[in-house]
């Protein structure tokens, strides 16, 4: 395996085209200056919002500014993500975020001022055609009244935004740019550079020595910086606690769930349901140990395929074809938009030096969404393409159907569309092959996806809750506490069949989602919902597809739990997660039976 390429060594067809956002950095600079000049106008309406016409004018001004401001930030951030070591884009990103903070500061008075109006007035306005695009915003003011502060206090919180959101940036710079890893010696004796993108590939290597080296190299690098990482994460948690208390929530989790109107019972119910399913996970882990013929199984053995099948290295074009075929049941309109994404440079495909690790879908209203990949040619990468395409299609359908103010959907539903695509891809691949080993491989893939998306993310959710509870109680998040707490959870979830060693105890230190608190549980709820939706689509056809596309087009026009009901799923009840657990157990049984033949 060769060293990572520089960005200029990648063909243009494999890079996203950010010119769809701005033709050049110079145009960006011009728009930056013009938007910056407009911001003071936002505060000119202070003290007048009890008058409907004044409020209407303010909303119109916001509408002329906010999408453009979002576009500025997206361009800067995505330019930086191409190479986090590029000082030009690091600077542009910082400036864009500062402008967002300035905008928040100029508009900090709006909610407190509206908050002083009677609920009846606000609810009346929310039903007025004049404020059709802002109806949810006005209703939310009523719901949020007890958590809104005075104008001065809101302004102070807005001013702190840039500082408060620095933890994620610091972690990214440390993890993606500054941290250096020991090279890995491959089976043929050649040494190769370790990166976040290659790490997952190495953990699937049949050579156990390669898996061990990659695992130890990754974690040794984090252990060398463990005190810094602990201090960084502890500070981020303290920030979360501060904002929750400032907004008069009893806990951070209450505040985070409140924003999406998610009952705490959904979070607690998820953990309870997953704990009930741990015996099935333990059964799978024990089976993995047996099939790998290991006396002692390590965490680096948890990702290697346990079925000798599908060693195929997929070209990116082959991955595209498979995804298109799998998603064909979603209809011609969906397929046409997907073709655009594949053919019009919406996607940045390959890993390069300094590029942000992992994968995501993002964009700005008024343009198309983008996808960042670090494609390595594995089957997992094919699934990642399907996953991120799901996000992008969700964004595209919402943006096309709704005004800016209603288009953005909540995080709670964000992982549903992505996972529906993964389930459809799995079903397609299972149906397309007659080979028993390949089918077994795919069943194993689903089991591993369920393990990492539902069980593992729920374990993360437990860790987050414990860390925030400790901080709320005034206790320190020391390295020893973080390591021991994470280690105990790892033992609970994986049982004695796999060793919880000093390396995996530090896994908390390399999870970027922890800097966006109480996010990860939604992967688990989203996966459970997606399994149910995908089954409906394949069984019921057109009616289910129509309902699903209506859900995709609903953006943030209602609360998440209500939006999912459009697609036939009710997460306020435990049945959805429990039915997902049944699918895992049934798939495990099918896998066991196939292996035993």
FIDOGU-219681 format. One record per residue (C-alpha): y negated, z, x; residue number from 1; residue in one letter. Coordinates in steps of 0.2 Angstrom, whole numbers, padded with zeros to 4 digits. Layout:
BEGIN
    py    pz    px  nr rest
     Y     Z     X NUM    A
...
//
This chain:
BEGIN
    py    pz    px  nr rest
  0000  0000  0000   1    X
 -0017 -0006  0007   2    X
 -0033  0004  0008   3    X
 -0044  0005 -0007   4    X
 -0055 -0011 -0008   5    X
 -0073 -0011 -0008   6    X
 -0081 -0017 -0025   7    X
 -0087 -0033 -0017   8    X
 -0069 -0038 -0014   9    X
 -0064 -0038 -0032  10    X
 -0066 -0054 -0042  11    X
 -0080 -0055 -0055  12    X
 -0068 -0057 -0070  13    X
 -0061 -0040 -0067  14    X
 -0077 -0031 -0067  15    X
 -0088 -0026 -0082  16    X
 -0104 -0036 -0085  17    X
 -0118 -0023 -0086  18    X
 -0130 -0037 -0088  19    X
 -0126 -0036 -0107  20    X
 -0136 -0020 -0106  21    X
 -0150 -0025 -0094  22    X
 -0151 -0041 -0084  23    X
 -0156 -0032 -0068  24    X
 -0161 -0015 -0061  25    X
 -0179 -0021 -0062  26    X
 -0178 -0024 -0081  27    X
 -0171 -0007 -0082  28    X
 -0186  0000 -0072  29    X
 -0198 -0009 -0084  30    X
 -0189 -0002 -0100  31    X
 -0188  0015 -0092  32    X
 -0207  0015 -0090  33    X
 -0211  0009 -0107  34    X
 -0199  0022 -0115  35    X
 -0207  0036 -0105  36    X
 -0224  0031 -0111  37    X
 -0218  0032 -0129  38    X
 -0211  0049 -0128  39    X
 -0227  0059 -0130  40    X
 -0229  0051 -0147  41    X
 -0214  0060 -0154  42    X
 -0223  0077 -0153  43    X
 -0239  0070 -0162  44    X
 -0230  0074 -0179  45    X
 -0228  0092 -0176  46    X
 -0235  0103 -0190  47    X
 -0234  0088 -0203  48    X
 -0216  0087 -0207  49    X
 -0218  0095 -0224  50    X
 -0225  0078 -0230  51    X
 -0211  0066 -0234  52    X
 -0221  0051 -0227  53    X
 -0225  0059 -0210  54    X
 -0206  0063 -0209  55    X
 -0202  0045 -0213  56    X
 -0214  0039 -0199  57    X
 -0206  0051 -0186  58    X
 -0189  0045 -0190  59    X
 -0195  0027 -0188  60    X
 -0202  0031 -0171  61    X
 -0186  0040 -0166  62    X
 -0176  0025 -0172  63    X
 -0186  0014 -0161  64    X
 -0184  0025 -0145  65    X
 -0167  0033 -0146  66    X
 -0155  0018 -0145  67    X
 -0166  0011 -0130  68    X
 -0165  0028 -0122  69    X
 -0146  0029 -0124  70    X
 -0145  0012 -0117  71    X
 -0155  0017 -0101  72    X
 -0144  0031 -0098  73    X
 -0127  0022 -0101  74    X
 -0133  0008 -0089  75    X
 -0137  0021 -0075  76    X
 -0122  0031 -0077  77    X
 -0110  0016 -0078  78    X
 -0118  0009 -0063  79    X
 -0116  0025 -0053  80    X
 -0097  0026 -0059  81    X
 -0094  0009 -0050  82    X
 -0098  0019 -0034  83    X
 -0102  0037 -0034  84    X
 -0108  0036 -0016  85    X
 -0122  0023 -0021  86    X
 -0138  0033 -0019  87    X
 -0148  0021 -0029  88    X
 -0138  0023 -0045  89    X
 -0136  0042 -0042  90    X
 -0155  0043 -0042  91    X
 -0156  0031 -0058  92    X
 -0143  0042 -0067  93    X
 -0153  0058 -0063  94    X
 -0169  0050 -0068  95    X
 -0161  0044 -0085  96    X
 -0154  0061 -0088  97    X
 -0172  0069 -0085  98    X
 -0179  0057 -0097  99    X
 -0166  0062 -0110 100    X
 -0171  0080 -0107 101    X
 -0190  0075 -0109 102    X
 -0186  0067 -0125 103    X
 -0176  0083 -0131 104    X
 -0192  0093 -0126 105    X
 -0204  0082 -0136 106    X
 -0193  0083 -0151 107    X
 -0188  0102 -0150 108    X
 -0200  0106 -0164 109    X
 -0192  0095 -0177 110    X
 -0177  0105 -0183 111    X
 -0186  0122 -0182 112    X
 -0200  0115 -0192 113    X
 -0189  0107 -0205 114    X
 -0179  0123 -0205 115    X
 -0194  0132 -0213 116    X
 -0193  0121 -0228 117    X
 -0183  0127 -0243 118    X
 -0165  0122 -0244 119    X
 -0168  0113 -0261 120    X
 -0182  0102 -0253 121    X
 -0171  0097 -0239 122    X
 -0156  0093 -0250 123    X
 -0167  0083 -0262 124    X
 -0173  0073 -0247 125    X
 -0155  0070 -0241 126    X
 -0152  0062 -0257 127    X
 -0168  0051 -0257 128    X
 -0165  0033 -0253 129    X
 -0180  0034 -0241 130    X
 -0169  0045 -0229 131    X
 -0153  0037 -0232 132    X
 -0149  0035 -0214 133    X
 -0154  0053 -0211 134    X
 -0145  0061 -0226 135    X
 -0132  0069 -0215 136    X
 -0145  0075 -0203 137    X
 -0155  0084 -0217 138    X
 -0139  0092 -0224 139    X
 -0134  0098 -0207 140    X
 -0151  0107 -0205 141    X
 -0146  0117 -0221 142    X
 -0129  0121 -0214 143    X
 -0136  0125 -0197 144    X
 -0151  0136 -0202 145    X
 -0144  0152 -0195 146    X
 -0141  0145 -0178 147    X
 -0158  0136 -0176 148    X
 -0171  0146 -0165 149    X
 -0190  0146 -0165 150    X
 -0199  0131 -0159 151    X
 -0203  0139 -0143 152    X
 -0185  0145 -0140 153    X
 -0179  0127 -0145 154    X
 -0191  0120 -0132 155    X
 -0185  0131 -0118 156    X
 -0166  0127 -0122 157    X
 -0171  0108 -0122 158    X
 -0180  0110 -0105 159    X
 -0164  0118 -0098 160    X
 -0153  0104 -0103 161    X
 -0153  0094 -0087 162    X
 -0149  0110 -0077 163    X
 -0136  0115 -0089 164    X
 -0127  0099 -0088 165    X
 -0126  0098 -0069 166    X
 -0109  0106 -0067 167    X
 -0100  0091 -0073 168    X
 -0110  0080 -0060 169    X
 -0107  0092 -0046 170    X
 -0088  0093 -0050 171    X
 -0088  0074 -0050 172    X
 -0096  0072 -0033 173    X
 -0085  0085 -0025 174    X
 -0069  0078 -0033 175    X
 -0072  0060 -0032 176    X
 -0083  0058 -0017 177    X
 -0083  0072 -0005 178    X
 -0065  0079 -0006 179    X
 -0053  0071  0007 180    X
 -0034  0070  0005 181    X
 -0020  0069  0018 182    X
 -0013  0052  0019 183    X
  0005  0049  0011 184    X
  0019  0042  0020 185    X
  0029  0030  0010 186    X
  0047  0026  0010 187    X
  0045  0012  0022 188    X
  0036  0023  0034 189    X
  0019  0016  0031 190    X
  0004  0028  0028 191    X
 -0008  0026  0014 192    X
 -0023  0034  0007 193    X
 -0022  0046 -0007 194    X
 -0034  0044 -0022 195    X
 -0035  0051 -0039 196    X
 -0030  0034 -0046 197    X
 -0015  0033 -0034 198    X
 -0009  0051 -0037 199    X
 -0001  0047 -0054 200    X
  0007  0032 -0046 201    X
  0014  0043 -0032 202    X
  0021  0056 -0044 203    X
  0032  0042 -0052 204    X
  0039  0037 -0035 205    X
  0058  0038 -0034 206    X
  0057  0045 -0017 207    X
  0055  0064 -0019 208    X
  0046  0065 -0002 209    X
  0032  0054 -0008 210    X
  0030  0064 -0024 211    X
  0030  0080 -0014 212    X
  0017  0074 -0001 213    X
  0005  0067 -0014 214    X
  0007  0084 -0024 215    X
  0004  0095 -0009 216    X
 -0010  0084 -0002 217    X
 -0019  0084 -0019 218    X
 -0018  0103 -0021 219    X
 -0021  0107 -0003 220    X
 -0038  0098 -0004 221    X
 -0042  0108 -0020 222    X
 -0036  0125 -0012 223    X
 -0047  0122  0003 224    X
 -0062  0121 -0009 225    X
 -0055  0134 -0022 226    X
 -0068  0147 -0020 227    X
 -0082  0134 -0023 228    X
 -0072  0127 -0038 229    X
 -0070  0144 -0045 230    X
 -0088  0148 -0044 231    X
 -0092  0131 -0051 232    X
 -0081  0133 -0066 233    X
 -0086  0151 -0069 234    X
 -0104  0146 -0069 235    X
 -0100  0132 -0082 236    X
 -0091  0145 -0093 237    X
 -0106  0157 -0092 238    X
 -0117  0142 -0097 239    X
 -0106  0139 -0112 240    X
 -0107  0158 -0116 241    X
 -0126  0158 -0114 242    X
 -0129  0143 -0126 243    X
 -0117  0151 -0139 244    X
 -0126  0167 -0139 245    X
 -0143  0159 -0139 246    X
 -0138  0150 -0155 247    X
 -0131  0166 -0163 248    X
 -0112  0162 -0163 249    X
 -0100  0176 -0161 250    X
 -0090  0165 -0148 251    X
 -0091  0149 -0138 252    X
 -0076  0142 -0148 253    X
 -0085  0146 -0165 254    X
 -0100  0136 -0159 255    X
 -0090  0121 -0153 256    X
 -0080  0120 -0169 257    X
 -0095  0123 -0180 258    X
 -0103  0107 -0174 259    X
 -0089  0097 -0182 260    X
 -0086  0109 -0196 261    X
 -0069  0112 -0190 262    X
 -0061  0128 -0196 263    X
 -0054  0140 -0182 264    X
 -0038  0139 -0192 265    X
 -0035  0121 -0185 266    X
 -0036  0127 -0167 267    X
 -0026  0143 -0170 268    X
 -0014  0133 -0181 269    X
 -0011  0120 -0167 270    X
 -0007  0133 -0154 271    X
  0005  0142 -0166 272    X
  0014  0126 -0171 273    X
  0016  0121 -0153 274    X
  0023  0138 -0148 275    X
  0035  0135 -0162 276    X
  0040  0119 -0153 277    X
  0042  0126 -0136 278    X
  0061  0127 -0137 279    X
  0062  0108 -0139 280    X
  0050  0106 -0124 281    X
  0061  0118 -0114 282    X
  0076  0108 -0119 283    X
  0068  0092 -0113 284    X
  0063  0100 -0096 285    X
  0081  0106 -0094 286    X
  0088  0089 -0097 287    X
  0075  0081 -0085 288    X
  0082  0093 -0072 289    X
  0100  0089 -0075 290    X
  0097  0070 -0075 291    X
  0087  0071 -0059 292    X
  0102  0081 -0052 293    X
  0090  0094 -0045 294    X
  0095  0112 -0040 295    X
  0076  0117 -0041 296    X
  0064  0107 -0050 297    X
  0046  0106 -0045 298    X
  0031  0101 -0055 299    X
  0029  0085 -0045 300    X
  0046  0081 -0053 301    X
  0039  0081 -0070 302    X
  0032  0063 -0070 303    X
  0045  0052 -0062 304    X
  0055  0042 -0074 305    X
  0072  0049 -0077 306    X
  0079  0033 -0083 307    X
  0083  0018 -0071 308    X
  0073  0005 -0080 309    X
  0057 -0004 -0081 310    X
  0052 -0004 -0062 311    X
  0041 -0019 -0067 312    X
  0024 -0020 -0060 313    X
  0013 -0028 -0073 314    X
 -0001 -0040 -0069 315    X
 -0017 -0036 -0078 316    X
 -0015 -0052 -0088 317    X
  0003 -0047 -0093 318    X
 -0004 -0030 -0099 319    X
 -0017 -0039 -0110 320    X
 -0004 -0049 -0118 321    X
  0007 -0035 -0122 322    X
 -0007 -0025 -0130 323    X
 -0013 -0040 -0140 324    X
  0005 -0042 -0147 325    X
  0007 -0024 -0151 326    X
 -0010 -0022 -0160 327    X
 -0007 -0038 -0170 328    X
 -0002 -0027 -0186 329    X
 -0020 -0022 -0186 330    X
 -0026 -0039 -0193 331    X
 -0035 -0054 -0187 332    X
 -0053 -0046 -0187 333    X
 -0046 -0032 -0175 334    X
 -0037 -0045 -0164 335    X
 -0053 -0056 -0163 336    X
 -0064 -0042 -0157 337    X
 -0050 -0037 -0144 338    X
 -0050 -0054 -0137 339    X
 -0069 -0053 -0134 340    X
 -0066 -0037 -0125 341    X
 -0053 -0045 -0114 342    X
 -0063 -0061 -0111 343    X
 -0081 -0056 -0110 344    X
 -0081 -0043 -0096 345    X
 -0081 -0028 -0106 346    X
 -0068 -0020 -0094 347    X
 -0069 -0014 -0076 348    X
 -0051 -0015 -0071 349    X
 -0046 -0010 -0053 350    X
 -0049  0005 -0042 351    X
 -0062  0004 -0028 352    X
 -0069  0015 -0016 353    X
 -0081  0028 -0024 354    X
 -0077  0022 -0041 355    X
 -0075  0036 -0055 356    X
 -0057  0041 -0057 357    X
 -0047  0040 -0073 358    X
 -0052  0029 -0088 359    X
 -0064  0029 -0102 360    X
 -0073  0019 -0115 361    X
 -0092  0020 -0117 362    X
 -0107  0010 -0122 363    X
 -0123  0010 -0130 364    X
 -0127  0006 -0148 365    X
 -0133 -0012 -0151 366    X
 -0122 -0019 -0137 367    X
 -0103 -0019 -0136 368    X
 -0093 -0005 -0129 369    X
 -0086 -0005 -0111 370    X
 -0070  0001 -0103 371    X
 -0067  0009 -0086 372    X
 -0049  0008 -0079 373    X
 -0041  0011 -0063 374    X
 -0027 -0001 -0066 375    X
 -0011  0000 -0054 376    X
  0001 -0011 -0064 377    X
  0012  0003 -0070 378    X
  0018  0004 -0088 379    X
  0007  0019 -0090 380    X
 -0008  0008 -0086 381    X
 -0003 -0004 -0100 382    X
 -0003  0011 -0111 383    X
 -0020  0016 -0104 384    X
 -0027 -0001 -0108 385    X
 -0021  0001 -0126 386    X
 -0028  0018 -0127 387    X
 -0046  0014 -0121 388    X
 -0046 -0002 -0132 389    X
 -0043  0010 -0147 390    X
 -0059  0019 -0142 391    X
 -0069  0003 -0140 392    X
 -0063 -0004 -0156 393    X
 -0067  0012 -0165 394    X
 -0085  0011 -0158 395    X
 -0087 -0007 -0161 396    X
 -0082 -0005 -0180 397    X
 -0093  0010 -0182 398    X
 -0108  0002 -0174 399    X
 -0106 -0014 -0184 400    X
 -0105 -0005 -0200 401    X
 -0117  0008 -0199 402    X
 -0135  0012 -0193 403    X
 -0138  0021 -0176 404    X
 -0140  0038 -0185 405    X
 -0123  0037 -0193 406    X
 -0112  0027 -0181 407    X
 -0108  0040 -0168 408    X
 -0092  0049 -0172 409    X
 -0087  0067 -0168 410    X
 -0075  0071 -0153 411    X
 -0062  0078 -0165 412    X
 -0058  0060 -0172 413    X
 -0061  0051 -0155 414    X
 -0043  0052 -0149 415    X
 -0036  0046 -0165 416    X
 -0039  0027 -0163 417    X
 -0034  0027 -0145 418    X
 -0017  0036 -0149 419    X
 -0013  0025 -0164 420    X
 -0014  0010 -0151 421    X
 -0002  0019 -0140 422    X
  0010  0022 -0153 423    X
  0009  0004 -0159 424    X
  0012 -0002 -0142 425    X
  0028  0010 -0140 426    X
  0035  0004 -0156 427    X
  0032 -0014 -0151 428    X
  0041 -0012 -0135 429    X
  0055 -0003 -0143 430    X
  0057 -0017 -0155 431    X
  0056 -0031 -0143 432    X
  0070 -0025 -0131 433    X
  0089 -0025 -0134 434    X
  0092 -0017 -0117 435    X
  0099  0001 -0119 436    X
  0092  0007 -0103 437    X
  0075  0000 -0107 438    X
  0075  0008 -0124 439    X
  0080  0024 -0116 440    X
  0065  0022 -0103 441    X
  0053  0020 -0118 442    X
  0060  0035 -0127 443    X
  0057  0045 -0111 444    X
  0040  0038 -0110 445    X
  0036  0044 -0127 446    X
  0043  0061 -0123 447    X
  0032  0062 -0108 448    X
  0017  0056 -0117 449    X
  0020  0069 -0131 450    X
  0023  0082 -0117 451    X
  0006  0078 -0108 452    X
 -0004  0074 -0123 453    X
  0001  0088 -0135 454    X
  0010  0102 -0126 455    X
  0000  0101 -0110 456    X
 -0017  0099 -0118 457    X
 -0013  0113 -0130 458    X
 -0009  0123 -0114 459    X
 -0026  0118 -0107 460    X
 -0034  0124 -0124 461    X
 -0026  0141 -0122 462    X
 -0032  0142 -0104 463    X
 -0050  0138 -0110 464    X
 -0050  0150 -0124 465    X
 -0044  0164 -0112 466    X
 -0057  0160 -0099 467    X
 -0071  0160 -0111 468    X
 -0065  0176 -0120 469    X
 -0065  0184 -0103 470    X
 -0082  0179 -0099 471    X
 -0088  0184 -0116 472    X
 -0081  0201 -0112 473    X
 -0091  0202 -0096 474    X
 -0077  0200 -0084 475    X
 -0077  0189 -0069 476    X
 -0067  0173 -0068 477    X
 -0061  0176 -0050 478    X
 -0049  0164 -0041 479    X
 -0035  0177 -0043 480    X
 -0037  0178 -0062 481    X
 -0039  0159 -0064 482    X
 -0023  0156 -0054 483    X
 -0013  0170 -0062 484    X
 -0018  0165 -0080 485    X
 -0015  0147 -0077 486    X
  0002  0151 -0069 487    X
  0008  0162 -0083 488    X
  0004  0148 -0096 489    X
  0013  0136 -0085 490    X
  0028  0147 -0085 491    X
  0027  0149 -0104 492    X
  0026  0131 -0108 493    X
  0039  0124 -0095 494    X
  0051  0139 -0094 495    X
  0061  0144 -0079 496    X
  0068  0126 -0077 497    X
  0053  0121 -0067 498    X
  0045  0131 -0053 499    X
  0028  0137 -0056 500    X
  0021  0137 -0038 501    X
  0005  0141 -0029 502    X
  0000  0124 -0031 503    X
  0001  0121 -0049 504    X
 -0007  0138 -0052 505    X
 -0023  0130 -0046 506    X
 -0022  0115 -0058 507    X
 -0036  0121 -0068 508    X
 -0048  0117 -0053 509    X
 -0045  0098 -0055 510    X
 -0047  0096 -0074 511    X
 -0064  0087 -0077 512    X
 -0062  0090 -0096 513    X
 -0065  0109 -0093 514    X
 -0083  0105 -0090 515    X
 -0084  0099 -0108 516    X
 -0078  0115 -0116 517    X
 -0065  0115 -0130 518    X
 -0063  0096 -0130 519    X
 -0045  0095 -0124 520    X
 -0036  0102 -0140 521    X
 -0042  0087 -0149 522    X
 -0030  0076 -0139 523    X
 -0016  0086 -0147 524    X
 -0023  0085 -0165 525    X
 -0028  0067 -0162 526    X
 -0010  0062 -0156 527    X
 -0002  0071 -0171 528    X
 -0014  0062 -0183 529    X
 -0011  0045 -0174 530    X
  0008  0046 -0176 531    X
  0006  0048 -0195 532    X
 -0007  0034 -0196 533    X
  0004  0022 -0185 534    X
  0019  0026 -0196 535    X
  0009  0022 -0212 536    X
  0003  0005 -0204 537    X
  0020 -0001 -0199 538    X
  0028  0005 -0216 539    X
  0015  0001 -0229 540    X
  0007 -0014 -0220 541    X
 -0010 -0021 -0227 542    X
 -0015 -0006 -0238 543    X
 -0013  0006 -0224 544    X
 -0022 -0006 -0212 545    X
 -0036 -0007 -0224 546    X
 -0038  0012 -0225 547    X
 -0037  0013 -0206 548    X
 -0051  0000 -0203 549    X
 -0061  0009 -0216 550    X
 -0059  0025 -0206 551    X
 -0064  0016 -0190 552    X
 -0079  0009 -0199 553    X
 -0085  0026 -0205 554    X
 -0092  0033 -0188 555    X
 -0100  0050 -0191 556    X
 -0104  0047 -0209 557    X
 -0094  0063 -0214 558    X
 -0086  0078 -0206 559    X
 -0071  0073 -0196 560    X
 -0058  0082 -0207 561    X
 -0064  0072 -0222 562    X
 -0065  0056 -0212 563    X
 -0047  0057 -0207 564    X
 -0042  0059 -0225 565    X
 -0048  0040 -0227 566    X
 -0033  0036 -0216 567    X
 -0021  0047 -0226 568    X
 -0021  0062 -0214 569    X
 -0026  0080 -0218 570    X
 -0028  0091 -0203 571    X
 -0034  0106 -0213 572    X
 -0015  0108 -0217 573    X
 -0002  0112 -0203 574    X
  0009  0098 -0209 575    X
  0002  0085 -0198 576    X
  0005  0095 -0182 577    X
  0022  0101 -0188 578    X
  0028  0083 -0193 579    X
  0023  0078 -0175 580    X
  0034  0091 -0168 581    X
  0048  0084 -0179 582    X
  0045  0067 -0172 583    X
  0046  0074 -0154 584    X
  0062  0083 -0158 585    X
  0070  0068 -0166 586    X
  0065  0057 -0152 587    X
  0073  0070 -0140 588    X
  0089  0069 -0150 589    X
  0089  0050 -0150 590    X
  0086  0051 -0131 591    X
  0100  0063 -0128 592    X
  0112  0053 -0138 593    X
  0108  0037 -0129 594    X
  0110  0045 -0112 595    X
  0127  0053 -0117 596    X
  0134  0036 -0121 597    X
//
